Amino acid sequence: MGLKNLQLIFDNPQRTYYSGQTVSGRLVVALDSPKNLRSIIIKFKGEAECKWEETRTVERDGKSETETDYYRGYELYFENRVKVFGGSNETETLPAGEYCYQFNMILPNNLPSSFEGKYGYIRYTVKATLDRPWKFDHDVKAAFTVLSHVDLNSDPQNREPFKAEDSKMFCCCCCESGPLTLATHLPTRGFVPGQSIPMTIEVDNASNVRIYGVSCELIKIVTYYSQHPRRSKEDRVTVTSMNLDGAVEENGSKTWCKKMDIPPLPPSQLRECSVIDLEYSLKIKAKPEGMHNDLKNSFRITIGTIPLWQTPAVPQPATTPYVPPLEMAGGFTTMPQADPCFEPSAPPYPDLPPPTYEESTFGTTNISDSGDNKYLFGESAYSPRYPTYSLQAASSSNVAIGWAAPPKYEDAATK
């Protein structure tokens, strides 16, 4: 058989890191018979890519034809290769047995957060290749998550109370009714996964049309940008939604105080990435009976990695700087040695509970690409992990907004 096992094992079992931290682990190679190899190479790669196609109809010689346009955007953040076995292009024999090759890499600063979407991704991988002469190579590949801090405390607007209000009139039988008014109140505009969005929703129905329902949606808005030619494509995905109980009768009104839970999500503003942008929107809809359009409140909110916190942060040393690897012949590099980081860590605030790192709720992605052969070892299904907080047990005196129950807008506005 020859190759019994080919595996990448990370020192951090969650495979989650922040920019500037060290990715470390080991490559395990197990052989039950000698194997001839040119080399064993470990490759680190960080990249962003988006692509899509659009069809259009054109007139040519009096006939309608369909043409397809292809769009692509790409950024490479780093690509480093380390040769852990083999010195030259000559074939060497690796005897039967189990071998362990350590690897580590200091991530550059200012990397964008990992992201997987319908038309693109921001992805970080480690790939090991057993280069065999005159035969197909053996590859093993694994993805890991990189996070960029989005500290909600750094933007004062995230802490401010917010109100959205819209109204409309209905015309029935040439007679205009009174207004329908929809208002949504939030105590803040910045939130983190694991938190609930406290909402106070008011419907004042002075019209003669019954409102049969009110719904709430948290929407992920992803914009992809191609480079040649320059073009953008927007993709809107409903992250979570809920319907509020009860109708609002003619000339009636109703108020709801509700909370919407935020699942593990990538943070807003995929900073340092020019081909993918990410925002979140909260949409509230009042649904009238008959042939009338919905009345909507729609506004942006910020999803961060560090929650609003009233206690000032403790000053921290600067992030470990990125040290470029030393260039060697043949395009290979040796990576600088660094203390391994087994657990990701957010900048500490006094009394701020640490997050857990949970897999994205949008399922897994196959990380195989055109550069991988069909004999790829390892698990090709991957889902990035994002910091998720459980703050219910935290002292309410430290938290910027209430967690036990959603506060009314007026109460938050007076604080």
C-alpha positions as CSV (number, residue, x, y, z in Angstrom):
1,M,0.0,0.0,0.0
2,G,2.8,2.4,0.8
3,L,1.1,5.5,2.3
4,K,-0.9,4.6,5.4
5,N,-1.6,8.1,6.8
6,L,-1.1,11.7,5.7
7,Q,-2.5,14.3,8.1
8,L,-2.2,17.9,9.2
9,I,-2.7,18.4,12.9
10,F,-2.9,22.0,14.3
11,D,-1.7,22.8,17.8
12,N,-4.9,24.9,18.1
13,P,-7.6,22.3,17.6
14,Q,-10.1,25.0,16.7
15,R,-7.9,26.2,13.9
16,T,-8.8,29.8,14.6
17,Y,-6.3,32.7,14.8
18,Y,-6.1,36.5,14.7
19,S,-3.8,38.5,12.4
20,G,-0.3,38.5,13.8
21,Q,-0.6,35.2,15.6
22,T,1.3,32.0,14.8
23,V,-0.3,29.1,13.0
24,S,1.6,26.0,14.1
25,G,1.2,22.2,14.0
26,R,2.7,19.1,12.5
27,L,2.5,17.0,9.3
28,V,2.2,13.2,10.0
29,V,3.4,10.9,7.3
30,A,3.0,7.1,8.0
31,L,4.5,4.5,5.5
32,D,4.3,0.8,5.6
33,S,6.9,0.4,2.9
34,P,9.7,2.7,1.6
35,K,8.6,5.5,-0.8
36,N,10.7,7.3,-3.4
37,L,10.2,11.1,-3.1
38,R,11.6,14.2,-4.6
39,S,10.4,16.3,-1.7
40,I,7.8,17.0,0.9
41,I,6.5,20.6,0.7
42,I,4.2,22.5,3.1
43,K,2.5,25.5,1.5
44,F,0.7,28.3,3.4
45,K,-1.8,30.4,1.4
46,G,-4.2,33.3,2.1
47,E,-6.4,34.5,-0.7
48,A,-9.7,36.1,-1.7
49,E,-11.6,35.2,-4.8
50,C,-15.0,35.9,-6.3
51,K,-16.4,34.9,-9.7
52,W,-19.8,34.8,-11.4
53,E,-21.3,34.8,-14.8
54,E,-24.1,36.8,-16.4
55,T,-26.0,36.1,-19.6
56,R,-27.3,38.7,-22.0
57,T,-29.2,38.7,-25.3
58,V,-27.6,40.4,-28.3
59,E,-28.9,41.0,-31.9
60,R,-26.5,39.6,-34.6
61,D,-27.4,39.5,-38.2
62,G,-31.1,39.9,-37.4
63,K,-31.0,37.0,-34.9
64,S,-31.1,37.0,-31.1
65,E,-28.2,35.2,-29.5
66,T,-27.3,34.6,-25.9
67,E,-23.8,35.6,-24.7
68,T,-22.2,34.9,-21.3
69,D,-19.9,37.3,-19.6
70,Y,-17.5,36.1,-16.9
71,Y,-16.4,38.2,-14.0
72,R,-13.6,37.5,-11.5
73,G,-11.9,39.3,-8.6
74,Y,-8.8,38.0,-6.9
75,E,-6.3,39.0,-4.1
76,L,-3.3,37.1,-2.8
77,Y,-2.4,37.9,0.8
78,F,0.5,35.5,1.2
79,E,1.9,32.3,-0.3
80,N,4.9,30.6,1.4
81,R,6.4,27.2,0.8
82,V,8.6,25.2,3.1
83,K,10.5,22.1,2.1
84,V,10.7,19.7,5.0
85,F,12.2,16.7,3.2
86,G,14.5,16.5,0.2
87,G,17.3,18.8,-0.6
88,S,17.7,18.9,-4.4
89,N,15.6,17.6,-7.3
90,E,17.2,14.2,-6.9
91,T,15.0,11.4,-5.7
92,E,15.4,10.2,-2.1
93,T,14.0,7.2,-0.3
94,L,11.9,7.7,2.8
95,P,12.0,4.4,4.7
96,A,8.9,2.8,6.2
97,G,7.7,4.3,9.5
98,E,5.9,7.3,10.9
99,Y,7.4,10.8,10.5
100,C,6.4,14.1,12.1
101,Y,7.3,17.4,10.5
102,Q,6.6,20.6,12.5
103,F,5.3,23.7,10.8
104,N,4.7,27.2,11.9
105,M,4.0,30.6,10.3
106,I,3.4,34.0,11.7
107,L,0.4,35.5,10.0
108,P,0.7,39.0,8.5
109,N,-1.1,41.8,10.3
110,N,-4.2,43.4,8.8
111,L,-5.6,40.3,7.2
112,P,-9.4,40.2,6.4
113,S,-11.6,37.8,8.3
114,S,-12.3,34.4,6.8
115,F,-15.5,34.3,4.7
116,E,-17.3,31.8,2.6
117,G,-20.1,33.0,0.3
118,K,-22.2,32.1,-2.7
119,Y,-19.9,33.8,-5.3
120,G,-16.6,34.0,-3.4
121,Y,-14.5,33.5,-0.4
122,I,-11.6,34.7,1.8
123,R,-9.7,31.6,2.6
124,Y,-6.6,30.5,4.5
125,T,-5.1,27.0,3.9
126,V,-2.1,24.8,4.7
127,K,-1.3,22.1,2.1
128,A,1.4,19.4,2.2
129,T,2.6,17.6,-1.0
130,L,4.6,14.4,-1.3
131,D,6.2,15.0,-4.6
132,R,6.7,11.6,-6.3
133,P,8.7,11.1,-9.5
134,W,6.7,9.7,-12.5
135,K,3.6,9.2,-10.3
136,F,0.8,11.3,-9.0
137,D,1.6,13.3,-5.9
138,H,0.0,12.8,-2.5
139,D,-1.6,15.9,-1.1
140,V,-3.3,16.8,2.2
141,K,-5.0,20.1,2.7
142,A,-6.7,21.9,5.6
143,A,-8.3,25.4,6.0
144,F,-8.1,27.5,9.1
145,T,-10.0,30.6,10.2
146,V,-8.4,34.1,10.5
147,L,-10.2,36.9,12.3
148,S,-9.8,40.6,12.1
149,H,-11.0,42.5,15.1
150,V,-14.1,44.7,14.8
151,D,-14.3,46.3,18.2
152,L,-17.7,47.9,18.6
153,N,-16.3,50.3,21.2
154,S,-14.1,52.0,18.7
155,D,-17.1,53.7,16.9
156,P,-19.3,55.8,19.1
157,Q,-22.2,55.4,16.7
158,N,-22.5,51.7,17.6
159,R,-23.4,52.7,21.1
160,E,-26.1,55.3,20.2
161,P,-29.8,54.5,20.5
162,F,-31.5,54.4,17.1
163,K,-35.0,54.9,15.8
164,A,-36.4,54.2,12.3
165,E,-39.9,55.4,11.4
166,D,-41.8,55.2,8.1
167,S,-45.5,55.8,7.2
168,K,-47.8,55.5,4.3
169,M,-51.4,56.3,3.2
170,F,-53.8,53.9,1.6
171,C,-56.3,54.9,-1.1
172,C,-59.5,52.9,-1.0
173,C,-62.4,53.7,-3.3
174,C,-61.1,57.2,-4.1
175,C,-61.0,57.9,-0.4
176,E,-57.7,58.4,1.4
177,S,-57.4,56.7,4.8
178,G,-55.4,57.8,7.8
179,P,-51.6,56.9,7.9
180,L,-50.1,53.6,8.9
181,T,-46.9,54.2,10.9
182,L,-44.2,51.7,11.6
183,A,-41.4,52.5,14.1
184,T,-38.5,50.4,15.3
185,H,-36.4,51.3,18.3
186,L,-33.0,49.8,19.2
187,P,-30.9,50.7,22.2
188,T,-27.7,50.4,20.2
189,R,-26.6,49.7,16.6
190,G,-23.7,47.4,17.3
191,F,-23.9,43.7,18.3
192,V,-21.9,40.5,18.4
193,P,-22.8,36.8,17.6
194,G,-24.4,35.1,20.6
195,Q,-26.1,38.4,21.6
196,S,-29.8,39.1,21.1
197,I,-30.9,42.3,19.3
198,P,-33.5,44.0,21.6
199,M,-36.2,45.6,19.5
200,T,-39.2,47.7,20.4
201,I,-41.6,47.7,17.4
202,E,-44.6,50.0,17.2
203,V,-47.4,49.9,14.7
204,D,-49.9,52.8,14.7
205,N,-52.7,52.0,12.3
206,A,-54.9,55.0,11.7
207,S,-55.9,53.6,8.4
208,N,-59.0,51.6,7.4
209,V,-56.8,48.6,6.3
210,R,-56.1,45.7,8.7
211,I,-52.4,44.8,9.3
212,Y,-52.4,41.0,9.4
213,G,-48.8,40.5,10.4
214,V,-45.4,42.0,11.2
215,S,-42.1,40.2,10.4
216,C,-38.4,40.8,11.3
217,E,-35.4,39.8,9.2
218,L,-31.7,40.0,9.8
219,I,-30.1,40.1,6.3
220,K,-26.5,39.6,5.3
221,I,-25.6,41.8,2.3
222,V,-22.5,40.7,0.4
223,T,-21.1,42.7,-2.5
224,Y,-18.6,41.1,-4.8
225,Y,-16.3,43.1,-7.1
226,S,-14.6,41.9,-10.2
227,Q,-11.5,43.6,-11.5
228,H,-11.3,43.0,-15.2
229,P,-13.8,44.3,-16.2
230,R,-14.8,46.2,-13.1
231,R,-18.3,45.1,-12.0
232,S,-20.2,44.4,-8.8
233,K,-22.7,41.8,-7.8
234,E,-24.9,41.9,-4.7
235,D,-26.1,38.8,-2.8
236,R,-28.7,39.2,0.0
237,V,-29.2,36.2,2.4
238,T,-31.7,36.1,5.3
239,V,-29.7,35.1,8.3
240,T,-32.6,34.7,10.7
241,S,-36.2,35.8,10.8
242,M,-39.3,35.8,13.0
243,N,-43.0,36.7,12.8
244,L,-44.6,38.8,15.6
245,D,-47.8,37.5,17.1
246,G,-51.1,39.3,16.6
247,A,-52.6,41.6,14.0
248,V,-53.3,45.3,14.2
249,E,-56.9,46.2,13.4
250,E,-58.1,49.3,11.6
251,N,-57.6,52.4,13.8
252,G,-55.7,50.3,16.3
253,S,-52.1,50.2,17.5
254,K,-49.7,47.6,19.0
255,T,-46.2,47.5,20.5
256,W,-43.9,44.5,20.7
257,C,-40.7,44.1,22.7
258,K,-38.8,41.3,21.2
259,K,-35.3,39.9,20.9
260,M,-33.6,38.3,17.8
261,D,-30.7,36.0,18.5
262,I,-27.6,36.4,16.4
263,P,-25.9,33.2,15.2
264,P,-22.1,32.8,14.5
265,L,-21.4,35.3,11.7
266,P,-18.4,37.0,10.0
267,P,-18.0,40.6,11.2
268,S,-19.1,43.6,9.2
269,Q,-16.7,45.4,6.9
270,L,-14.3,42.8,5.6
271,R,-11.5,45.2,6.0
272,E,-8.3,44.9,3.9
273,C,-10.3,43.0,1.2
274,S,-11.2,44.9,-2.0
275,V,-13.1,42.1,-3.8
276,I,-15.7,41.3,-1.2
277,D,-17.7,43.6,1.1
278,L,-20.1,42.7,3.9
279,E,-22.9,44.5,5.7
280,Y,-25.9,43.6,7.8
281,S,-29.4,45.0,7.6
282,L,-32.4,44.7,9.9
283,K,-35.7,44.8,8.0
284,I,-39.1,45.1,9.7
285,K,-42.3,44.7,7.6
286,A,-45.9,45.5,8.4
287,K,-48.1,43.5,6.1
288,P,-51.5,45.0,5.1
289,E,-54.4,43.0,3.8
290,G,-55.5,43.4,0.2
291,M,-53.4,44.6,-2.8
292,H,-51.2,46.9,-0.8
293,N,-47.5,46.9,-0.5
294,D,-45.7,46.3,2.8
295,L,-44.5,49.1,4.9
296,K,-40.9,48.6,5.8
297,N,-38.2,49.8,8.2
298,S,-34.8,48.9,6.8
299,F,-31.5,50.0,8.3
300,R,-27.9,48.9,8.8
301,I,-26.4,47.4,12.0
302,T,-22.8,46.4,12.8
303,I,-21.8,42.9,13.7
304,G,-18.5,43.0,15.6
305,T,-16.1,40.6,17.2
306,I,-15.8,42.5,20.5
307,P,-19.1,43.6,22.2
308,L,-19.9,47.0,23.6
309,W,-18.5,47.3,27.1
310,Q,-18.5,50.2,29.5
311,T,-15.2,49.4,31.3
312,P,-12.2,50.8,29.5
313,A,-9.8,48.3,27.9
314,V,-6.5,47.4,29.6
315,P,-3.6,48.8,27.5
316,Q,-2.0,45.9,25.6
317,P,1.4,45.5,24.0
318,A,1.5,45.9,20.2
319,T,0.6,42.9,18.1
320,T,3.5,40.7,17.2
321,P,4.9,42.1,14.0
322,Y,5.0,40.0,10.9
323,V,8.6,38.9,10.1
324,P,9.1,38.1,6.4
325,P,10.5,34.6,5.8
326,L,14.1,34.2,4.5
327,E,14.2,33.5,0.8
328,M,16.0,30.4,-0.3
329,A,16.9,28.9,-3.6
330,G,14.2,27.2,-5.6
331,G,11.4,29.5,-4.4
332,F,11.2,27.9,-0.9
333,T,11.4,29.6,2.4
334,T,12.3,29.0,6.0
335,M,9.8,30.4,8.4
336,P,10.9,32.4,11.5
337,Q,10.4,30.5,14.8
338,A,7.8,32.0,17.1
339,D,6.0,30.9,20.3
340,P,3.0,28.9,19.2
341,C,-0.4,30.3,20.0
342,F,-2.8,27.4,20.9
343,E,-5.9,29.6,21.6
344,P,-7.1,32.7,19.8
345,S,-7.6,35.7,22.1
346,A,-9.5,39.0,21.9
347,P,-8.1,42.2,23.4
348,P,-9.2,41.9,27.1
349,Y,-11.7,44.3,28.8
350,P,-12.1,44.0,32.5
351,D,-14.8,41.5,33.4
352,L,-15.5,40.7,29.7
353,P,-16.1,36.9,29.4
354,P,-14.0,35.4,26.6
355,P,-15.9,34.2,23.5
356,T,-16.2,30.7,22.2
357,Y,-15.5,30.1,18.5
358,E,-18.4,28.5,16.8
359,E,-18.9,27.3,13.2
360,S,-20.8,29.4,10.8
361,T,-24.5,28.6,10.5
362,F,-24.3,28.6,6.7
363,G,-22.9,25.1,6.5
364,T,-19.7,23.8,5.0
365,T,-17.8,24.5,1.8
366,N,-15.6,22.2,-0.2
367,I,-12.1,23.8,-0.2
368,S,-10.8,21.7,-3.1
369,D,-9.8,23.8,-6.1
370,S,-8.2,23.4,-9.6
371,G,-4.7,23.1,-8.1
372,D,-5.6,20.0,-6.1
373,N,-5.6,16.4,-7.4
374,K,-8.3,13.9,-6.9
375,Y,-6.1,11.9,-4.4
376,L,-6.4,14.7,-1.9
377,F,-6.2,13.5,1.7
378,G,-7.9,15.1,4.6
379,E,-11.4,16.6,5.1
380,S,-12.3,19.0,2.2
381,A,-15.5,20.2,4.0
382,Y,-14.8,23.4,5.9
383,S,-16.8,26.0,7.9
384,P,-15.1,29.1,9.4
385,R,-15.5,29.8,13.1
386,Y,-16.5,33.2,14.6
387,P,-16.3,34.6,18.1
388,T,-19.6,34.0,19.9
389,Y,-20.3,35.5,23.3
390,S,-22.6,34.3,26.1
391,L,-23.1,37.4,28.2
392,Q,-26.3,36.6,30.1
393,A,-24.3,35.9,33.3
394,A,-22.3,39.1,33.0
395,S,-22.9,42.0,35.4
396,S,-25.5,44.3,33.9
397,S,-23.5,47.3,35.2
398,N,-20.7,46.5,32.8
399,V,-22.8,45.8,29.7
400,A,-23.7,48.6,27.4
401,I,-27.2,47.3,26.8
402,G,-29.6,45.1,28.8
403,W,-29.5,41.4,28.3
404,A,-32.3,40.1,30.5
405,A,-35.0,41.9,28.6
406,P,-35.1,44.4,25.7
407,P,-35.2,47.9,27.0
408,K,-37.6,50.5,25.6
409,Y,-36.0,53.0,23.3
410,E,-36.9,55.9,25.6
411,D,-35.1,54.3,28.5
412,A,-31.9,53.7,26.5
413,A,-32.0,57.2,25.0
414,T,-31.9,58.8,28.4
415,K,-28.9,56.9,29.6
